[in-house]
Amino acid sequence: MFDLAIIGGGPAGVAAGVYAARKRLKTLLITESFGGQSTESTGVENWIGTKNISGPKFGKMLEDHLRSYASDSVDIKLGERVINVSKIDNGFETKTENNSYKSKTVLVATGSVRRKLEIPGAKEYENKGITYCASCDGPLFAGQDVAVIGGGNAAFETVAQLLAYAKSVTLLHRSETFRADEVTINKVLLHPNMKVLKNVELIEIQGGQFVDGIYYQDKMTGNRNRLKVTGIFIEIGLLPTTNFVKDLVPLNKIGQIVIDPKTQRAQVDGIWAAGDSTDGLYHQNNIAAGDAIKALEDIYLYLHAK
């Protein structure tokens, strides 16, 4: 039986794995791949200590760091997908598609996936003007006209980031009212380079080698219009990768694991979670890594200072 099973190979999972190795915990790390969502980015510019790194290289860097410490402490199972975690005597059983593992504790660090925009051109222009990560790709669009799709807090936070360097930012939202906090909305809308298009239905994204515009229909008038932009940032929600623990730990209404932010503990003894799979207030690579380290410190005390 392992002391700890870490599920996930993004910044949270790898950070926890490195710390588990340093503390000599008998650890299992299961992941389909390394790097998380950022592997889809053309350039990650907000990972502390690294000015700019491509998504694939970022994933490789995380893997290399973990393997350099793993030794005989961390058993890495790459290419396996977890399908279920259940409670057993003295711990938990983690099942993948082909194997089963037992551990005293579990750290869920499987993150989430961005809800994709599904209109003509969206798939074709992904990473060619369409991006799902403002903190990763925003600086690439400095001095340009860009659009943000969405109406919640994440969309307005993205707009706020982009206004620091974009020529203009246009927010397109499908309804009349926003879901973001009123204070955030009012502050962002005051910026002179900010524009809003409400009650719109997105029709198509077009361009040449890269995006050059998005077509939308005004729901009130029925008129079809074209917005000329070179960058489109999608913020229409996240889908947490937590289905494998839905019968084990409490989830919120969108499927995130409910945790204690002081310790990252879930509401089941012996389970922790870190990163985008949690209901934490903010979700970014550096935050995920920090949360995982916080969880690992608490897990170590749980195992050795009961």
Residue frames relative to the residue before (quaternion, step in Angstrom):
aa qw qx qy qz dx dy dz
M 1.0000 0.0000 0.0000 0.0000 0.00 0.00 0.00
F 0.3892 -0.7172 0.5337 0.2221 3.55 -0.95 0.94
D 0.5399 -0.5780 0.4887 0.3683 3.56 -1.24 0.42
L 0.8177 0.0321 0.0729 0.5701 3.55 0.94 -0.99
A 0.1398 -0.7350 0.6553 0.1040 3.52 -1.15 0.75
I 0.1370 -0.7669 0.6245 0.0551 3.57 -0.75 1.12
I 0.1262 -0.7938 0.5929 0.0503 3.57 -0.75 1.04
G 0.7145 0.3874 -0.3103 0.4931 3.57 -0.46 1.22
G 0.1749 -0.8155 0.5484 0.0604 3.57 -1.05 0.81
G 0.4116 0.6819 -0.4937 0.3491 3.55 1.13 0.64
P 0.7946 -0.2821 0.1973 0.5001 3.61 -1.21 -0.33
A 0.6550 0.5083 -0.3234 0.4560 3.61 0.98 -0.77
G 0.6977 0.4830 -0.2818 0.4479 3.58 0.75 -1.00
V 0.6801 0.4838 -0.2919 0.4672 3.56 0.95 -0.89
A 0.6237 0.5301 -0.3450 0.4594 3.61 0.96 -0.79
A 0.6603 0.4922 -0.3042 0.4787 3.57 0.94 -0.87
G 0.6471 0.5350 -0.3183 0.4402 3.58 0.99 -0.82
V 0.6447 0.5141 -0.3182 0.4677 3.58 0.98 -0.84
Y 0.6892 0.4706 -0.2816 0.4735 3.58 0.91 -0.90
A 0.6148 0.5352 -0.3483 0.4628 3.58 1.06 -0.67
A 0.6444 0.5167 -0.3175 0.4657 3.58 1.02 -0.81
R 0.6641 0.5098 -0.3054 0.4537 3.57 0.95 -0.88
K 0.7100 0.4241 -0.2454 0.5058 3.57 1.15 -0.61
R 0.4155 -0.7497 0.4269 0.2882 3.55 1.37 0.09
L 0.3016 0.7217 -0.5566 0.2800 3.56 0.93 0.88
K 0.4337 -0.6634 0.5387 0.2857 3.57 -1.02 0.78
T 0.0443 0.8632 -0.4841 0.1365 3.52 -0.03 1.40
L 0.1936 -0.7298 0.6456 0.1146 3.50 -1.23 0.69
L 0.0495 -0.7812 0.6214 0.0334 3.59 -0.90 0.90
I 0.0898 -0.8035 0.5885 -0.0032 3.54 -0.67 1.19
T 0.1894 0.7819 -0.5775 0.1384 3.58 -0.79 0.97
E 0.4856 -0.6420 0.5049 0.3115 3.55 -1.15 0.60
S 0.7788 -0.0966 0.0922 0.6129 3.56 1.11 -0.75
F 0.4564 -0.6753 0.5035 0.2867 3.58 -1.28 0.18
G 0.7014 0.5101 -0.3490 0.3552 3.55 -1.17 0.65
G 0.3057 -0.7753 0.5065 0.2210 3.59 1.08 -0.55
Q 0.8238 -0.2468 0.1779 0.4783 3.56 -1.27 -0.47
S 0.6232 0.5996 -0.3433 0.3665 3.57 1.05 -0.73
T 0.5219 0.6317 -0.4285 0.3808 3.61 1.16 -0.26
E 0.6421 0.5239 -0.3196 0.4594 3.59 1.24 -0.37
S 0.5822 0.6061 -0.3616 0.4037 3.57 1.27 -0.21
T 0.4830 -0.6583 0.4950 0.2970 3.56 -1.11 0.71
G 0.8092 -0.0469 0.0370 0.5845 3.58 1.16 -0.52
V 0.1928 -0.7633 0.6083 0.1006 3.57 -0.73 1.07
E 0.0658 -0.8436 0.5327 -0.0143 3.59 -0.51 1.19
N 0.6974 0.4778 -0.2775 0.4564 3.61 1.21 -0.04
W 0.4498 0.6435 -0.4919 0.3764 3.61 1.20 0.38
I 0.4481 -0.7403 0.4284 0.2600 3.55 -0.44 1.24
G 0.7810 0.2956 -0.2527 0.4887 3.54 -0.87 1.05
T 0.7389 0.2960 -0.1896 0.5748 3.56 1.30 -0.18
K 0.3896 -0.7588 0.4692 0.2286 3.60 -0.48 1.17
N 0.7800 -0.1547 0.1419 0.5895 3.56 0.90 -0.91
I 0.1087 0.7760 -0.6131 0.1002 3.54 -0.95 0.94
S 0.4900 -0.6599 0.4772 0.3109 3.58 -0.96 0.78
G 0.6709 -0.5229 0.3532 0.3894 3.56 -1.18 0.54
P 0.6931 0.4662 -0.2953 0.4638 3.62 0.75 -0.95
K 0.6572 0.4959 -0.3162 0.4713 3.60 1.00 -0.77
F 0.5898 0.5670 -0.3561 0.4515 3.56 1.14 -0.66
G 0.6628 0.5035 -0.2954 0.4690 3.56 0.93 -0.93
K 0.6577 0.5026 -0.3029 0.4724 3.59 1.00 -0.85
M 0.6267 0.5400 -0.3356 0.4504 3.58 1.04 -0.77
L 0.6452 0.5101 -0.3176 0.4718 3.58 0.97 -0.84
E 0.6618 0.5090 -0.3100 0.4548 3.57 0.88 -0.93
D 0.6647 0.5086 -0.3107 0.4506 3.60 0.89 -0.92
H 0.6351 0.5303 -0.3333 0.4519 3.58 1.00 -0.81
L 0.6727 0.4934 -0.3005 0.4623 3.57 0.87 -0.92
R 0.6832 0.4914 -0.3006 0.4488 3.59 0.81 -0.94
S 0.6190 0.5552 -0.3512 0.4304 3.61 1.07 -0.63
Y 0.7334 0.3862 -0.2201 0.5143 3.58 1.20 -0.51
A 0.5219 0.7127 -0.3931 0.2552 3.57 1.12 -0.71
S 0.0373 0.8341 -0.5501 -0.0195 3.57 0.87 -1.02
D 0.7482 -0.3428 0.2612 0.5045 3.60 -0.78 -0.96
S 0.5228 0.6485 -0.4066 0.3752 3.59 1.28 0.23
V 0.7964 0.2248 -0.0998 0.5524 3.59 0.94 -0.88
D 0.1923 -0.7711 0.6027 0.0714 3.54 -0.68 1.18
I 0.1703 -0.8234 0.5382 0.0577 3.58 -0.37 1.26
K 0.0937 -0.7714 0.6287 0.0309 3.56 -0.84 1.06
L 0.0623 -0.8295 0.5545 -0.0234 3.55 -0.05 1.36
G 0.7851 0.3173 -0.2419 0.4738 3.57 -0.99 0.86
E 0.6021 0.5374 -0.3679 0.4619 3.59 1.26 0.22
R 0.2311 -0.7655 0.5891 0.1159 3.56 -1.07 0.80
V 0.3609 -0.7362 0.5344 0.2055 3.56 -0.78 1.05
I 0.1741 -0.8074 0.5582 0.0785 3.57 -0.88 0.95
N 0.8155 -0.0315 0.0299 0.5771 3.60 1.18 -0.41
V 0.0905 -0.7398 0.6626 0.0741 3.52 -1.24 0.69
S 0.0101 0.8145 -0.5782 0.0463 3.58 -0.79 1.00
K 0.5308 -0.6234 0.4786 0.3170 3.55 -1.27 0.51
I 0.0028 -0.7637 0.6456 -0.0064 3.55 -1.06 0.85
D 0.6957 -0.4243 0.3365 0.4720 3.59 -1.25 0.04
N 0.8619 0.0817 -0.0950 0.4914 3.56 -0.91 1.00
G 0.8457 -0.0285 -0.0003 0.5329 3.59 1.10 0.40
F 0.5682 -0.5891 0.4695 0.3312 3.53 -1.16 -0.75
E 0.2566 -0.7284 0.6121 0.1700 3.52 -1.27 0.51
T 0.1343 -0.7837 0.6052 0.0393 3.54 -0.79 1.11
K 0.1193 -0.8115 0.5711 0.0335 3.55 -0.62 1.16
T 0.1641 -0.7368 0.6469 0.1083 3.52 -1.08 0.85
E 0.7378 -0.4060 0.2770 0.4628 3.57 -1.23 -0.07
N 0.8131 0.2468 -0.1145 0.5147 3.60 1.12 -0.60
N 0.7959 0.2604 -0.1150 0.5343 3.58 1.20 -0.41
S 0.2237 -0.7414 0.6148 0.1496 3.52 -1.39 0.14
Y 0.0645 -0.8096 0.5833 -0.0106 3.57 -0.92 0.96
K 0.2376 -0.7655 0.5818 0.1382 3.56 -1.16 0.64
S 0.0467 0.7954 -0.6012 0.0607 3.55 -1.05 0.82
K 0.5497 -0.6129 0.4590 0.3341 3.54 -1.25 0.48
T 0.7941 0.0910 -0.0210 0.6006 3.58 1.11 -0.73
V 0.1948 -0.7669 0.6015 0.1105 3.56 -1.31 0.36
L 0.1049 -0.7488 0.6503 0.0727 3.54 -1.10 0.81
V 0.2086 -0.7757 0.5874 0.0991 3.58 -0.65 1.15
A 0.1103 0.7921 -0.5873 0.1242 3.57 -0.64 1.15
T 0.2793 0.8151 -0.4575 0.2199 3.54 1.06 0.87
G 0.4307 -0.7494 0.4338 0.2543 3.58 1.27 0.05
S 0.4133 -0.6647 0.5532 0.2852 3.50 -1.17 -0.70
V 0.3306 -0.6984 0.5835 0.2498 3.52 -1.32 0.07
R 0.5127 -0.6425 0.4733 0.3168 3.55 -1.08 0.71
R 0.4426 -0.6362 0.5504 0.3104 3.53 -1.07 0.72
K 0.3373 -0.7894 0.4862 0.1632 3.56 -0.59 1.17
L 0.4481 -0.6376 0.5557 0.2896 3.52 -1.23 0.60
E 0.1113 -0.8257 0.5526 0.0220 3.56 -0.68 1.07
I 0.3877 0.6411 -0.5665 0.3431 3.53 0.14 1.40
P 0.6720 -0.4830 0.3465 0.4416 3.62 -1.16 0.35
G 0.7878 0.3050 -0.2499 0.4733 3.56 -0.92 0.96
A 0.5505 0.6446 -0.3972 0.3517 3.59 1.16 -0.49
K 0.7020 0.4491 -0.2694 0.4827 3.56 0.86 -0.92
E 0.6598 0.5439 -0.3057 0.4188 3.56 0.96 -0.92
Y 0.7759 0.3493 -0.1761 0.4949 3.60 1.02 -0.78
E 0.3416 0.7177 -0.5288 0.2976 3.59 1.16 0.40
N 0.8177 0.1004 -0.1666 0.5417 3.54 -0.83 1.15
K 0.6560 0.4043 -0.3275 0.5467 3.57 1.26 0.43
G 0.7887 -0.1307 0.0537 0.5983 3.53 1.12 0.79
I 0.6930 0.3751 -0.2536 0.5610 3.56 1.19 -0.54
T 0.0647 0.7987 -0.5926 0.0820 3.55 -0.83 1.01
Y 0.3041 -0.7501 0.5664 0.1552 3.52 -1.24 0.58
C 0.7296 0.3654 -0.2225 0.5336 3.61 1.23 0.29
A 0.2345 -0.8040 0.5341 0.1150 3.57 -0.17 1.29
S 0.6573 0.5120 -0.3240 0.4481 3.59 0.95 -0.80
C 0.6605 0.4850 -0.3057 0.4848 3.60 1.18 -0.56
D 0.8490 0.2514 -0.0582 0.4611 3.55 0.68 -1.18
G 0.4284 0.7549 -0.4342 0.2412 3.60 1.22 -0.31
P 0.6848 0.5035 -0.3159 0.4217 3.63 0.76 -0.92
L 0.5631 0.6074 -0.3883 0.4040 3.60 1.19 -0.41
F 0.7293 0.4112 -0.2199 0.5007 3.59 1.24 -0.46
A 0.2245 0.7976 -0.5252 0.1939 3.58 1.15 0.57
G 0.8323 0.1916 -0.1642 0.4936 3.58 -0.95 0.95
Q 0.6320 0.5367 -0.3286 0.4523 3.59 1.26 0.18
D 0.4921 -0.6122 0.5234 0.3302 3.55 -1.34 0.26
V 0.0160 0.8190 -0.5702 0.0615 3.57 -0.66 1.11
A 0.2850 -0.7363 0.5879 0.1761 3.55 -1.32 0.33
V 0.1707 -0.7381 0.6417 0.1198 3.53 -1.28 0.55
I 0.2109 -0.7756 0.5860 0.1029 3.57 -0.87 1.00
G 0.6088 0.5413 -0.4113 0.4089 3.58 -0.71 1.08
G 0.2143 -0.7989 0.5500 0.1156 3.55 -1.29 0.10
G 0.5692 0.5960 -0.3790 0.4209 3.57 1.27 0.21
N 0.7702 -0.3460 0.2507 0.4736 3.56 -1.28 -0.18
A 0.6358 0.5396 -0.3381 0.4362 3.59 0.97 -0.82
A 0.6446 0.5222 -0.3191 0.4583 3.58 1.00 -0.83
F 0.6967 0.4621 -0.2810 0.4713 3.58 0.88 -0.91
E 0.6121 0.5244 -0.3533 0.4749 3.60 1.09 -0.58
T 0.6262 0.5239 -0.3247 0.4775 3.57 1.08 -0.74
V 0.6304 0.5251 -0.3273 0.4688 3.57 0.96 -0.87
A 0.6544 0.5269 -0.3134 0.4426 3.58 0.89 -0.94
Q 0.6456 0.5099 -0.3160 0.4726 3.58 1.01 -0.80
L 0.7055 0.4935 -0.2678 0.4325 3.55 0.84 -1.02
L 0.6092 0.5804 -0.3500 0.4118 3.58 1.08 -0.67
A 0.5610 0.6159 -0.3830 0.3991 3.57 1.22 -0.36
Y 0.8387 0.1259 -0.0515 0.5273 3.61 1.08 -0.55
A 0.5807 0.5768 -0.3978 0.4145 3.65 1.16 -0.23
K 0.5688 -0.5782 0.4604 0.3608 3.56 -1.22 0.49
S 0.7663 -0.1391 0.0940 0.6201 3.57 1.03 -0.85
V 0.1648 -0.7605 0.6198 0.1016 3.54 -1.25 0.54
T 0.0953 -0.7845 0.6119 0.0323 3.57 -0.81 1.05
L 0.2170 -0.7706 0.5901 0.1045 3.54 -0.80 1.07
L 0.1186 -0.7819 0.6103 0.0456 3.57 -0.80 1.06
H 0.0099 0.8083 -0.5851 0.0653 3.55 -0.75 1.11
R 0.5112 -0.7091 0.4135 0.2546 3.53 -0.97 0.91
S 0.7810 0.2799 -0.1656 0.5332 3.61 1.15 -0.40
E 0.6812 -0.5022 0.3578 0.3947 3.56 -1.33 -0.01
T 0.7793 0.2933 -0.1492 0.5332 3.58 1.04 -0.75
F 0.4055 -0.7040 0.5364 0.2285 3.54 -1.20 0.67
R 0.4171 -0.7049 0.5198 0.2427 3.56 -1.24 0.48
A 0.5223 0.6556 -0.4027 0.3676 3.58 1.27 -0.14
D 0.6565 -0.4922 0.3915 0.4166 3.55 -1.33 0.23
E 0.5825 -0.6265 0.3986 0.3305 3.56 -0.99 0.88
V 0.6447 0.5279 -0.3263 0.4464 3.59 0.95 -0.85
T 0.6576 0.5089 -0.3000 0.4675 3.57 0.98 -0.90
I 0.6349 0.5400 -0.3217 0.4493 3.57 0.94 -0.91
N 0.7046 0.4864 -0.2760 0.4368 3.57 0.73 -1.09
K 0.6538 0.5227 -0.3117 0.4496 3.56 0.98 -0.83
V 0.6926 0.4819 -0.2783 0.4589 3.57 0.87 -0.97
L 0.6795 0.5185 -0.2985 0.4247 3.59 0.92 -0.88
L 0.5930 0.5850 -0.3617 0.4187 3.59 1.21 -0.34
H 0.5454 0.6392 -0.4030 0.3627 3.60 1.17 -0.41
P 0.4972 -0.7009 0.4246 0.2850 3.63 -0.80 0.95
N 0.7081 0.4442 -0.2687 0.4786 3.61 1.15 -0.47
M 0.5485 0.6210 -0.3715 0.4190 3.54 1.35 0.26
K 0.0331 -0.7782 0.6272 0.0049 3.57 -1.02 0.88
V 0.1703 -0.7876 0.5860 0.0855 3.58 -1.16 0.59
L 0.0532 -0.7511 0.6573 0.0325 3.53 -1.11 0.84
K 0.0693 -0.8156 0.5744 -0.0031 3.56 -0.44 1.25
N 0.8034 0.2700 -0.2169 0.4844 3.56 -1.32 0.34
V 0.4557 0.6792 -0.4570 0.3496 3.56 0.88 0.94
E 0.2333 -0.7285 0.6261 0.1512 3.52 -1.24 0.62
L 0.3528 -0.7490 0.5222 0.2046 3.57 -0.64 1.10
I 0.2372 -0.8099 0.5292 0.0881 3.55 -0.87 0.98
E 0.7953 -0.1927 0.2015 0.5383 3.57 0.67 -1.07
I 0.2447 -0.7233 0.6235 0.1676 3.53 -1.23 0.60
Q 0.0567 -0.8152 0.5763 -0.0088 3.53 -0.86 0.99
G 0.1787 0.7716 -0.6012 0.1062 3.52 -1.34 0.27
G 0.5190 -0.5749 0.5028 0.3838 3.51 -1.33 -0.29
Q 0.8033 0.0089 0.0443 0.5938 3.53 -0.34 -1.26
F 0.7777 0.1294 -0.0641 0.6118 3.56 1.22 -0.68
V 0.6957 -0.4586 0.3526 0.4259 3.56 -1.30 0.26
D 0.0075 0.7914 -0.6102 -0.0354 3.56 -1.09 0.70
G 0.8331 -0.0349 -0.0046 0.5521 3.61 1.20 0.06
I 0.2216 -0.7490 0.6092 0.1367 3.52 -1.33 0.36
Y 0.2779 -0.7535 0.5769 0.1492 3.57 -0.96 0.94
Y 0.0266 0.7930 -0.6066 0.0496 3.54 -1.00 0.87
Q 0.3092 -0.7323 0.5757 0.1915 3.54 -1.27 0.43
D 0.3932 -0.6924 0.5574 0.2350 3.54 -0.97 0.93
K 0.3892 -0.7595 0.4730 0.2193 3.59 -0.53 1.16
M 0.6545 0.5310 -0.3121 0.4385 3.56 1.11 -0.61
T 0.7909 0.2968 -0.1413 0.5161 3.60 0.93 -0.91
G 0.4140 -0.7080 0.4694 0.3271 3.57 1.18 -0.55
N 0.4836 0.6834 -0.4263 0.3426 3.58 1.28 -0.07
R 0.2983 -0.7313 0.5891 0.1708 3.53 -1.11 0.79
N 0.0337 -0.8182 0.5726 -0.0388 3.57 -0.82 1.03
R 0.2832 -0.7343 0.5895 0.1822 3.53 -1.33 0.32
L 0.1762 -0.7617 0.6175 0.0865 3.53 -0.92 0.99
K 0.2849 -0.7761 0.5423 0.1500 3.56 -0.65 1.13
V 0.2069 0.7571 -0.5901 0.1890 3.57 -0.54 1.21
T 0.3485 -0.7307 0.5456 0.2169 3.56 -1.25 0.44
G 0.7722 0.2161 -0.1447 0.5797 3.56 1.31 -0.18
I 0.0708 -0.7847 0.6154 0.0214 3.58 -1.01 0.83
F 0.1359 -0.8013 0.5819 0.0277 3.56 -0.63 1.21
I 0.2251 -0.8085 0.5370 0.0855 3.56 -0.59 1.20
E 0.0846 0.7792 -0.6139 0.0937 3.58 -0.76 1.11
I 0.2712 0.7834 -0.5084 0.2328 3.56 0.51 1.21
G 0.7806 -0.3508 0.1571 0.4928 3.54 1.17 0.58
L 0.3289 -0.7206 0.5823 0.1829 3.49 -1.36 0.41
L 0.2197 -0.7409 0.6176 0.1457 3.53 -1.21 0.56
P 0.2839 -0.7925 0.5123 0.1701 3.62 -0.12 1.24
T 0.3680 -0.7126 0.5558 0.2188 3.55 -1.07 0.80
T 0.3295 0.7669 -0.4727 0.2826 3.56 0.37 1.27
N 0.3352 0.7877 -0.4761 0.2011 3.58 1.23 0.10
F 0.6563 0.5487 -0.3071 0.4170 3.58 1.07 -0.70
V 0.7370 0.3348 -0.2389 0.5364 3.63 1.25 -0.12
K 0.3412 0.7860 -0.4687 0.2146 3.59 1.26 0.18
D 0.7168 0.4081 -0.2533 0.5055 3.61 1.15 -0.50
L 0.6576 0.5258 -0.2929 0.4531 3.56 1.31 -0.01
V 0.8161 0.1139 -0.0285 0.5659 3.60 0.88 -0.93
P 0.5706 -0.5883 0.4397 0.3674 3.60 -1.16 0.50
L 0.1377 -0.7631 0.6289 0.0576 3.54 -1.04 0.91
N 0.4573 -0.6446 0.5140 0.3335 3.58 -1.18 0.41
K 0.7709 -0.4142 0.2305 0.4254 3.57 -1.29 0.06
I 0.7284 0.3714 -0.2565 0.5155 3.61 1.16 -0.34
G 0.6614 -0.5721 0.2888 0.3896 3.57 1.24 0.40
Q 0.4876 0.6500 -0.4498 0.3707 3.60 1.21 0.21
I 0.4946 -0.6500 0.4899 0.3048 3.57 -1.12 0.69
V 0.3611 -0.7320 0.5396 0.2065 3.57 -0.80 1.03
I 0.0002 0.8294 -0.5557 0.0573 3.58 -0.61 1.16
D 0.4708 -0.5873 0.5629 0.3413 3.52 -1.40 0.21
P 0.3795 -0.7743 0.4500 0.2323 3.64 -0.39 1.13
K 0.5816 0.5808 -0.3819 0.4225 3.61 1.20 -0.31
T 0.8227 0.2113 -0.0643 0.5238 3.57 0.99 -0.84
Q 0.3802 -0.7233 0.4654 0.3400 3.58 1.30 -0.44
R 0.3932 0.7198 -0.4875 0.2993 3.60 1.19 0.33
A 0.3714 -0.6704 0.5928 0.2474 3.55 -1.13 0.74
Q 0.6221 -0.5772 0.3869 0.3608 3.55 -1.28 0.13
V 0.6092 0.4433 -0.3762 0.5393 3.56 1.17 0.72
D 0.4988 -0.6799 0.4493 0.2952 3.57 -0.74 1.04
G 0.7907 0.2974 -0.2335 0.4815 3.58 -0.82 1.03
I 0.6865 0.4250 -0.2754 0.5218 3.60 1.31 -0.04
W 0.0391 -0.7630 0.6452 0.0021 3.56 -1.01 0.95
A 0.0786 -0.7811 0.6154 0.0706 3.57 -1.26 0.32
A 0.0390 -0.7964 0.6035 -0.0067 3.57 -1.13 0.67
G 0.7586 0.3851 -0.2780 0.4460 3.54 -1.19 0.59
D 0.8335 -0.2776 0.1793 0.4428 3.53 -1.30 -0.44
S 0.5949 0.5724 -0.3764 0.4204 3.61 1.18 -0.26
T 0.6576 0.5101 -0.3003 0.4660 3.60 1.29 -0.14
D 0.5270 -0.6100 0.4831 0.3416 3.55 -1.35 0.11
G 0.2268 0.7883 -0.5313 0.2117 3.59 1.14 0.60
L 0.6286 -0.5992 0.3539 0.3472 3.55 -1.14 0.68
Y 0.8053 0.1374 -0.0527 0.5744 3.59 0.94 -0.86
H 0.1463 -0.7919 0.5899 0.0590 3.55 -1.12 0.71
Q 0.2779 0.7085 -0.6040 0.2367 3.54 -0.52 1.28
N 0.7036 -0.4798 0.3134 0.4201 3.58 -1.25 0.38
N 0.7064 0.4694 -0.2785 0.4507 3.58 0.76 -1.03
I 0.6356 0.5186 -0.3216 0.4729 3.56 1.06 -0.75
A 0.6343 0.5364 -0.3257 0.4516 3.58 0.97 -0.87
A 0.6587 0.5026 -0.3093 0.4666 3.58 0.94 -0.89
G 0.6657 0.5056 -0.3038 0.4571 3.57 0.93 -0.87
D 0.6447 0.5178 -0.3166 0.4648 3.56 0.98 -0.84
A 0.6541 0.5177 -0.3146 0.4529 3.58 1.00 -0.81
I 0.6389 0.5108 -0.3244 0.4750 3.58 1.02 -0.76
K 0.6101 0.5381 -0.3340 0.4761 3.55 1.07 -0.79
A 0.6578 0.5063 -0.3022 0.4686 3.57 0.94 -0.90
L 0.6603 0.5247 -0.3130 0.4366 3.57 0.92 -0.91
E 0.6213 0.5275 -0.3402 0.4691 3.57 1.02 -0.77
D 0.6788 0.4842 -0.2900 0.4697 3.57 0.96 -0.86
I 0.6216 0.5380 -0.3332 0.4617 3.58 1.05 -0.74
Y 0.6387 0.5344 -0.3271 0.4467 3.58 0.97 -0.85
L 0.6633 0.4902 -0.2975 0.4808 3.58 0.98 -0.87
Y 0.6131 0.5602 -0.3301 0.4486 3.56 1.08 -0.82
L 0.7256 0.4456 -0.2410 0.4658 3.56 0.92 -0.91
H 0.8169 0.2957 -0.1185 0.4807 3.59 0.99 -0.78
A 0.7642 0.3143 -0.1993 0.5268 3.59 1.19 -0.10
K 0.2172 0.7942 -0.5360 0.1865 3.56 1.06 0.75
